[in-house]
Amino acid sequence: MKRYEGALRGGMPLSDDGLYALAGWLYIHGGNPIDVNFEHPPLAKYLIGLSELLFGNPTTMGVIFSAATLLVLYMASRRSLRVFPFTVLPVLILGSDRLYLKFTYTSMLDVYAVFFSILTVLLLLASKDNLKRLPLAYLALGLALSCKWTTAFLVPSILIHHAVNREWRHLKYFPFGLLISFGAYTASYAAFFAYGNDLMDFMELQIKMIRFQHLMRFERGTPPPFWILLNFLGGIEGPAEHRTVTLASNNTLIYGAPSYGLSMIREWNPLMWPLLLSFPLMLDPTFHL
């Protein structure tokens, strides 16, 4: 806790991972989720706080969930690709991604969000043979949303999956499934309700979160999710300007003529997402989403 005391006094800036570690520590000790980092749902921060409580650091739990993600991804891959060694390719691609590895060893929310997202996919695929597993898929969806809102892409994905595979019986349970997801999401705010807040306060908090995210994503220039997805798929960050600066003997700076081009993203493997999306279609022509 000492490393966060300066931040609590307003005397030390925090990076995102430091902020989530601070929020996790406060949450796990009974803090109100609205007091620190209200702009993201609380579940992943509770897990970070649990890591601090059990292991004395905010990252060990992330490593555990990262390893579990690869296992769940392999299980989902076996249900779709079916043929070894192709079933391990998505695992190898994700496991070698630099951004994924970086987030594994920092207290970021994304590792937990990815785990519950892939778990949702696995349970959705498993529900084809056993309809009783479908509520578990919606429960996992609610837990994913409780980590980070970016996992909301799963909601239309479930609809598309059922429609493409003509799983009409599954599709009619979709509204009830969303209620399960909403219930799991709401349950992650148990501490918020324990402080005397009611359902109206909860809805006002969600509106406040939406306004904050809109401010950050659109009004302050941070790329909205759609453009981030394009960055992932293309591996191109955008136009860039490169200029050479030379220190002269008289200690003055000499600026060379600028050159222009495209800046490539170096934090992750830009081929990961297109390959993960295309493997099932390339290897199994009869594959259905």
KOLPAFI-396875 format. One record per residue (C-alpha): residue number from 0; residue in three letters; x, y, z. Coordinates in steps of 0.25 Angstrom, whole numbers, m for minus. Example, Ala and Ser with C-alpha at 12.3 -4.5 7.8 and 13.67 -1.06 7.14 Angstrom:
BEGIN
0_ALA_49_m18_31
1_SER_55_m4_29
END
This chain:
BEGIN
0_MET_0_0_0
1_LYS_12_9_3
2_ARG_15_11_m12
3_TYR_1_17_m14
4_GLU_1_26_m2
5_GLY_7_38_m11
6_ALA_m4_36_m21
7_LEU_m15_36_m10
8_ARG_m9_50_m5
9_GLY_m9_55_m20
10_GLY_6_56_m20
11_MET_9_45_m30
12_PRO_4_42_m44
13_LEU_m1_27_m47
14_SER_m1_20_m60
15_ASP_m13_11_m64
16_ASP_m7_m1_m57
17_GLY_m3_6_m45
18_LEU_m17_12_m44
19_TYR_m24_m2_m45
20_ALA_m15_m7_m35
21_LEU_m18_4_m25
22_ALA_m33_2_m28
23_GLY_m32_m13_m26
24_TRP_m25_m11_m13
25_LEU_m36_m2_m8
26_TYR_m48_m10_m14
27_ILE_m43_m23_m7
28_HIS_m42_m16_6
29_GLY_m57_m11_5
30_GLY_m56_2_m3
31_ASN_m67_7_m11
32_PRO_m65_5_m26
33_ILE_m70_19_m29
34_ASP_m58_25_m21
35_VAL_m46_21_m30
36_ASN_m46_18_m44
37_PHE_m62_18_m46
38_GLU_m60_18_m61
39_HIS_m58_3_m62
40_PRO_m66_m8_m56
41_PRO_m60_m14_m44
42_LEU_m58_m29_m46
43_ALA_m44_m29_m51
44_LYS_m40_m19_m41
45_TYR_m45_m28_m30
46_LEU_m36_m39_m36
47_ILE_m24_m30_m36
48_GLY_m27_m27_m21
49_LEU_m28_m42_m18
50_SER_m15_m44_m25
51_GLU_m9_m33_m16
52_LEU_m15_m39_m3
53_LEU_m11_m53_m6
54_PHE_2_m52_m13
55_GLY_7_m38_m9
56_ASN_7_m32_m23
57_PRO_m4_m28_m33
58_THR_1_m37_m45
59_THR_2_m52_m41
60_MET_m13_m53_m42
61_GLY_m12_m48_m56
62_VAL_m1_m58_m60
63_ILE_m11_m69_m55
64_PHE_m22_m64_m63
65_SER_m13_m62_m75
66_ALA_m9_m77_m74
67_ALA_m23_m81_m72
68_THR_m27_m73_m85
69_LEU_m18_m81_m93
70_LEU_m24_m94_m88
71_VAL_m38_m89_m91
72_LEU_m34_m84_m104
73_TYR_m29_m98_m108
74_MET_m41_m105_m103
75_ALA_m50_m95_m112
76_SER_m40_m98_m123
77_ARG_m42_m113_m122
78_ARG_m57_m111_m124
79_SER_m55_m102_m137
80_LEU_m42_m107_m144
81_ARG_m43_m121_m139
82_VAL_m30_m125_m146
83_PHE_m17_m126_m138
84_PRO_m7_m118_m140
85_PHE_m16_m107_m145
86_THR_m23_m107_m132
87_VAL_m11_m101_m125
88_LEU_m8_m90_m135
89_PRO_m17_m80_m129
90_VAL_m11_m83_m115
91_LEU_3_m81_m121
92_ILE_m1_m68_m128
93_LEU_m7_m62_m116
94_GLY_3_m67_m106
95_SER_14_m61_m115
96_ASP_7_m47_m116
97_ARG_16_m36_m110
98_LEU_4_m28_m105
99_TYR_m3_m40_m99
100_LEU_10_m44_m91
101_LYS_12_m29_m87
102_PHE_m2_m29_m81
103_THR_1_m42_m74
104_TYR_11_m36_m65
105_THR_5_m23_m62
106_SER_m8_m20_m54
107_MET_m17_m17_m66
108_LEU_m31_m21_m68
109_ASP_m30_m27_m82
110_VAL_m24_m41_m77
111_TYR_m37_m43_m69
112_ALA_m46_m38_m80
113_VAL_m40_m47_m90
114_PHE_m41_m59_m81
115_PHE_m56_m58_m79
116_SER_m58_m54_m94
117_ILE_m51_m67_m99
118_LEU_m59_m75_m88
119_THR_m72_m69_m93
120_VAL_m68_m74_m107
121_LEU_m64_m88_m102
122_LEU_m77_m90_m94
123_LEU_m85_m84_m106
124_LEU_m79_m95_m115
125_ALA_m81_m106_m104
126_SER_m96_m102_m103
127_LYS_m98_m107_m117
128_ASP_m98_m121_m112
129_ASN_m104_m118_m98
130_LEU_m114_m106_m97
131_LYS_m112_m106_m82
132_ARG_m98_m100_m84
133_LEU_m104_m88_m91
134_PRO_m107_m81_m77
135_LEU_m93_m82_m73
136_ALA_m88_m75_m86
137_TYR_m97_m63_m83
138_LEU_m92_m64_m69
139_ALA_m77_m63_m74
140_LEU_m82_m52_m83
141_GLY_m87_m44_m71
142_LEU_m73_m46_m64
143_ALA_m66_m41_m77
144_LEU_m74_m29_m77
145_SER_m71_m27_m62
146_CYS_m57_m26_m66
147_LYS_m57_m17_m77
148_TRP_m68_m11_m87
149_THR_m60_m14_m99
150_THR_m65_m29_m98
151_ALA_m79_m24_m102
152_PHE_m75_m29_m116
153_LEU_m79_m43_m111
154_VAL_m94_m39_m111
155_PRO_m96_m37_m126
156_SER_m86_m49_m128
157_ILE_m95_m58_m121
158_LEU_m107_m54_m129
159_ILE_m99_m56_m142
160_HIS_m94_m69_m137
161_HIS_m108_m75_m135
162_ALA_m113_m69_m147
163_VAL_m102_m74_m156
164_ASN_m103_m88_m150
165_ARG_m118_m88_m150
166_GLU_m119_m91_m135
167_TRP_m133_m85_m134
168_ARG_m136_m92_m121
169_HIS_m123_m85_m115
170_LEU_m127_m72_m121
171_LYS_m140_m71_m114
172_TYR_m133_m72_m101
173_PHE_m125_m59_m104
174_PRO_m133_m49_m97
175_PHE_m133_m58_m84
176_GLY_m118_m60_m86
177_LEU_m116_m45_m86
178_LEU_m123_m44_m73
179_ILE_m113_m54_m67
180_SER_m102_m46_m72
181_PHE_m108_m33_m66
182_GLY_m110_m40_m53
183_ALA_m95_m45_m53
184_TYR_m91_m30_m57
185_THR_m100_m24_m46
186_ALA_m94_m34_m35
187_SER_m80_m29_m38
188_TYR_m85_m16_m31
189_ALA_m89_m23_m18
190_ALA_m80_m13_m10
191_PHE_m87_m1_m17
192_PHE_m100_m6_m13
193_ALA_m95_m9_1
194_TYR_m92_5_3
195_GLY_m107_8_2
196_ASN_m108_11_m13
197_ASP_m120_6_m20
198_LEU_m123_2_m34
199_MET_m126_16_m39
200_ASP_m112_20_m33
201_PHE_m106_8_m41
202_MET_m112_13_m54
203_GLU_m108_27_m52
204_LEU_m94_22_m50
205_GLN_m94_14_m63
206_ILE_m99_27_m70
207_LYS_m87_34_m63
208_MET_m78_24_m69
209_ILE_m83_25_m83
210_ARG_m81_40_m82
211_PHE_m67_39_m77
212_GLN_m63_28_m88
213_HIS_m70_37_m99
214_LEU_m61_49_m94
215_MET_m48_41_m94
216_ARG_m51_33_m107
217_PHE_m57_45_m116
218_GLU_m55_58_m109
219_ARG_m40_57_m105
220_GLY_m36_50_m118
221_THR_m34_35_m113
222_PRO_m37_26_m124
223_PRO_m51_20_m122
224_PRO_m52_4_m122
225_PHE_m55_3_m137
226_TRP_m42_10_m141
227_ILE_m34_2_m131
228_LEU_m40_m11_m137
229_LEU_m35_m6_m151
230_ASN_m21_m4_m144
231_PHE_m21_m18_m139
232_LEU_m25_m24_m153
233_GLY_m16_m15_m161
234_GLY_m4_m14_m151
235_ILE_m3_1_m156
236_GLU_m4_12_m146
237_GLY_m5_23_m156
238_PRO_2_34_m164
239_ALA_16_37_m158
240_GLU_27_48_m159
241_HIS_41_44_m157
242_ARG_52_55_m156
243_THR_67_53_m153
244_VAL_72_62_m142
245_THR_88_65_m141
246_LEU_95_71_m130
247_ALA_106_81_m136
248_SER_119_84_m130
249_ASN_114_97_m124
250_ASN_103_89_m117
251_THR_92_94_m126
252_LEU_82_84_m132
253_ILE_81_83_m147
254_TYR_68_77_m152
255_GLY_68_69_m165
256_ALA_57_69_m175
257_PRO_44_61_m171
258_SER_41_48_m178
259_TYR_27_43_m178
260_GLY_21_29_m177
261_LEU_13_19_m169
262_SER_15_16_m154
263_MET_15_1_m151
264_ILE_10_m3_m138
265_ARG_21_m10_m130
266_GLU_14_m14_m117
267_TRP_7_m27_m124
268_ASN_8_m36_m135
269_PRO_m1_m30_m146
270_LEU_m4_m43_m152
271_MET_m10_m49_m140
272_TRP_m24_m44_m141
273_PRO_m26_m47_m156
274_LEU_m20_m61_m155
275_LEU_m28_m64_m143
276_LEU_m41_m60_m150
277_SER_m37_m68_m163
278_PHE_m32_m81_m158
279_PRO_m45_m88_m156
280_LEU_m49_m84_m171
281_MET_m36_m88_m177
282_LEU_m35_m101_m170
283_ASP_m49_m106_m170
284_PRO_m58_m102_m181
285_THR_m70_m107_m174
286_PHE_m67_m99_m162
287_HIS_m79_m90_m157
288_LEU_m77_m78_m148
END
